[in-house]
Amino acid sequence: MRLVAALASGAAVGLAVALLLGGFAPRVRRGSRLADWLVQAGSTLTPVRFRLLTLGVFVGAFATFTAVAGVWTVALVPAVAASLVPRAYLGRARERRLLEVQRAWPDGLRDLVASIAAGMSLQRAIETMARTGPEPLRRAFGRFPLLARTVGVPAALEAIREELADPTSDRVIEVLIIAHRRGGSLVPEILRDLAAATTRDVWASEEIATQSLEQKINARAVFVLPWIVLVALTARQGAFRDFYGTRLGGLVIAVGGLMSLLGIVIVSRLGREPDEPRVLAGRGADS
């Protein structure tokens, strides 16, 4: 009965964690924050599946730590930490993917300028970039030639913009849509200025990420290590397991767990780089 109660309690906490992570992770419903976040990470998971994955990791970790420590309250906080792994993994994948695309845009824009200067139309220049441009943009624009012929250039660019789901790409593609619709001799100059501005944005993002990496690693280590030690101390029969199996031991764990979770939330909030809003998302359709 104790095991059943422990698993039930763990499942309830895990569901709460999954729902909270869904709120913090910045589509089935198109346009939701979690859905955009998953798209930016390159994941095929829907928000519901992501929450179920988080819950499944929590329950599995909770059962494992309970079996090792012998005290379900000891297993609770490490299981919560383990449930953060999918979000952390996808978060890193999202950062890498967005940074790859952002790094590729300056060279991609310069390729467009060179093609236009050689006498190509903007559509032909984009098709050329899709074949010979930087690798991240080749992957992103691989479908552009077919889409442009079937639904038109603006709609093709809008579709690619929604797949990239990136504020930098939003700005660039918005300019490309306007340039295609209005044309003019100023297009190359506008693209050169955009390439220079995007380059500065990439440099700033890389510098911020480099400076904050060590602090993020230290914060996570300070949060996780004490609980791993606690699980190790209670892995065998003895005074530690006996104490933490009592109500007083449970109270100590509850207070310590709340303080740890509060600390990691505060540190994460303070160290979080603000996400640039996608203010231009979907505007092409309305223009």
C-alpha positions in Angstrom: 0.0 0.0 0.0 2.8 2.4 0.8 4.3 1.8 -2.7 1.0 2.4 -4.3 0.5 5.6 -2.3 4.0 6.7 -3.2 3.5 6.1 -6.9 0.1 7.9 -6.8 1.7 10.9 -5.1 4.6 10.8 -7.5 2.3 10.7 -10.5 0.3 13.7 -9.2 3.5 15.7 -8.7 4.8 14.6 -12.1 1.6 15.8 -13.8 1.9 19.1 -12.0 5.5 19.4 -13.1 4.6 18.6 -16.7 1.8 21.2 -16.8 4.1 23.8 -15.3 6.8 23.0 -17.8 4.3 23.5 -20.6 3.6 26.9 -19.2 7.3 27.9 -18.9 8.5 26.4 -22.2 8.7 29.3 -24.2 1.5 23.6 -31.8 -1.8 21.0 -31.3 -3.1 24.6 -31.3 -1.2 26.7 -33.8 0.6 29.7 -32.3 0.8 28.6 -28.7 4.1 29.4 -26.8 4.9 25.7 -26.1 4.1 24.7 -29.7 6.4 27.4 -31.1 9.1 26.4 -28.7 8.9 22.8 -29.8 9.0 23.8 -33.5 12.1 26.0 -32.8 13.7 23.0 -31.2 13.1 21.0 -34.4 10.9 18.5 -32.5 8.0 16.7 -33.9 6.4 16.4 -30.5 3.0 18.0 -29.9 2.5 19.9 -26.6 0.4 17.0 -25.2 3.1 14.4 -26.1 5.8 16.6 -24.6 3.9 16.8 -21.3 3.3 13.1 -21.4 7.0 12.5 -22.0 7.9 14.7 -19.0 5.4 12.8 -16.8 6.7 9.5 -18.0 10.3 10.5 -17.2 9.2 11.6 -13.8 7.3 8.4 -12.9 10.2 6.2 -14.2 12.8 8.2 -12.2 10.6 8.3 -9.1 10.1 4.5 -9.1 13.9 4.0 -9.7 15.0 6.4 -6.9 12.3 5.0 -4.6 13.7 1.4 -5.2 17.2 2.6 -4.5 16.7 4.9 -1.5 13.8 2.9 0.0 12.1 6.2 1.1 9.7 7.7 -1.4 10.0 11.2 -0.1 13.8 11.1 -0.7 13.1 10.1 -4.3 10.7 13.0 -5.0 13.1 15.9 -5.6 15.6 13.9 -7.7 12.7 12.6 -9.8 11.5 16.2 -10.4 15.1 17.1 -11.5 15.1 14.1 -13.9 11.8 15.2 -15.4 13.6 18.5 -16.4 15.9 16.5 -18.7 13.6 16.5 -21.8 13.1 20.2 -21.5 16.8 20.8 -21.1 17.7 18.6 -24.0 15.1 20.3 -26.3 16.1 23.7 -25.0 19.7 23.1 -26.0 18.6 21.7 -29.4 16.5 24.9 -29.9 19.4 27.2 -29.0 21.7 25.3 -31.5 19.1 25.4 -34.2 18.2 29.0 -33.9 21.9 30.0 -33.6 22.8 28.0 -36.8 20.0 29.8 -38.8 21.0 33.2 -37.3 24.7 32.6 -38.2 23.8 31.5 -41.7 21.6 34.6 -42.6 24.4 37.1 -43.1 26.1 34.9 -45.7 22.8 34.0 -47.2 21.8 37.6 -47.6 25.2 38.4 -49.2 24.5 35.5 -51.6 21.2 37.0 -52.5 22.8 40.4 -53.1 25.4 38.9 -55.3 22.8 37.0 -57.3 20.6 40.1 -57.7 23.7 42.1 -58.8 24.3 39.5 -61.4 20.9 40.2 -62.9 18.8 37.5 -61.3 15.3 38.1 -60.1 14.7 37.8 -56.3 12.9 34.4 -56.9 15.8 33.0 -58.9 18.3 34.4 -56.3 16.4 32.6 -53.4 16.3 29.4 -55.5 20.0 29.6 -56.0 20.6 30.2 -52.3 18.4 27.1 -51.6 20.9 25.0 -53.7 24.3 26.6 -52.9 23.8 28.8 -49.8 24.8 28.0 -46.2 23.7 24.5 -45.1 21.1 25.6 -42.5 19.4 27.8 -45.1 19.6 25.1 -47.7 17.7 22.8 -45.3 15.2 25.5 -44.6 14.6 26.6 -48.2 14.8 23.1 -49.8 11.1 23.2 -50.6 11.1 26.8 -51.8 11.4 26.2 -55.6 8.4 23.8 -55.6 6.3 25.9 -53.2 7.1 29.1 -55.2 5.8 27.5 -58.4 2.7 26.1 -56.8 1.5 28.7 -54.4 3.6 31.8 -55.3 6.7 33.4 -53.8 5.0 35.3 -50.9 3.1 32.2 -49.7 6.2 30.0 -50.0 8.2 32.4 -47.9 5.5 32.6 -45.3 5.4 28.8 -45.1 9.2 28.7 -44.5 8.9 31.5 -42.0 6.4 29.4 -39.9 8.7 26.4 -40.1 11.7 28.3 -38.9 9.7 30.1 -36.2 12.6 32.4 -35.5 12.4 36.2 -34.9 15.5 36.8 -37.0 14.1 34.8 -39.9 10.8 36.6 -39.4 12.5 40.0 -40.1 14.6 38.7 -43.0 11.7 37.0 -44.7 9.4 39.9 -44.2 11.9 42.1 -46.1 12.1 39.4 -48.8 8.3 39.4 -49.2 8.2 43.2 -49.4 11.1 43.2 -51.9 9.4 40.6 -54.1 6.1 42.5 -54.1 7.6 46.0 -54.7 11.0 45.4 -56.1 13.1 48.4 -56.9 16.8 49.3 -57.1 17.1 49.8 -53.4 16.6 46.0 -52.7 20.3 45.1 -52.8 21.2 48.0 -50.4 18.4 47.0 -48.0 19.7 43.4 -48.0 23.2 44.6 -47.3 22.1 46.7 -44.3 20.0 43.7 -43.1 23.1 41.4 -43.4 25.2 43.8 -41.3 22.5 44.2 -38.6 22.0 40.4 -38.5 25.8 39.9 -38.1 25.8 42.3 -35.1 22.8 40.4 -33.5 24.7 37.0 -33.9 27.8 38.4 -32.2 25.8 39.8 -29.3 23.9 36.5 -28.9 27.1 34.4 -28.9 28.8 36.7 -26.3 25.8 36.5 -24.0 25.6 32.7 -24.3 29.3 32.3 -23.6 29.3 34.5 -20.5 26.3 32.8 -19.0 27.2 29.2 -19.6 29.5 28.6 -16.6 26.9 30.2 -14.2 24.1 27.9 -15.6 26.3 24.8 -15.1 27.2 25.8 -11.5 23.5 26.5 -10.7 22.4 23.1 -11.9 25.2 21.3 -10.1 24.4 23.0 -6.8 20.8 22.0 -7.2 21.3 18.3 -8.1 24.4 17.1 -6.1 23.0 17.3 -2.6 20.0 15.1 -3.6 22.2 12.6 -5.3 24.2 12.4 -2.1 21.0 11.9 -0.1 19.9 9.1 -2.3 23.3 7.4 -1.8 23.1 7.8 2.0 19.7 6.2 2.1 20.5 3.4 -0.4 21.4 1.1 2.5 19.6 0.2 5.7 20.8 2.3 8.6 20.3 5.5 10.6 19.9 7.8 7.5 17.1 5.7 5.9 15.4 5.3 9.3 15.4 9.0 10.0 14.2 10.1 6.5 11.5 7.5 6.7 9.9 9.3 9.7 7.6 12.3 9.6 10.4 14.6 10.8 12.7 13.3 8.1 9.9 13.9 5.6 9.5 17.4 6.8 13.2 18.0 6.4 13.0 16.8 2.9 9.9 18.8 2.1 11.5 22.0 3.4 14.8 21.3 1.6 13.0 20.4 -1.6 10.9 23.6 -1.6 14.0 25.7 -0.9 15.9 23.9 -3.7 13.1 24.3 -6.2 12.6 27.9 -5.2 16.4 28.5 -5.6 16.6 27.0 -9.1 13.5 28.9 -10.2 15.0 32.2 -9.0 18.4 31.4 -10.6 16.8 30.3 -13.9 14.7 33.5 -14.0 17.7 35.7 -13.3 19.9 33.9 -15.8 17.2 33.5 -18.5 17.9 35.4 -21.8 14.7 37.1 -22.8 13.2 35.5 -25.9 12.7 38.0 -28.7 8.9 38.1 -29.5 7.9 37.1 -33.0 6.1 40.4 -33.8 6.2 39.8 -37.5 4.9 36.2 -37.4 1.9 35.8 -39.7 2.0 39.4 -41.0 2.7 38.4 -44.6 -0.7 36.9 -44.9 -2.3 40.2 -43.9 -0.2 42.5 -45.9 
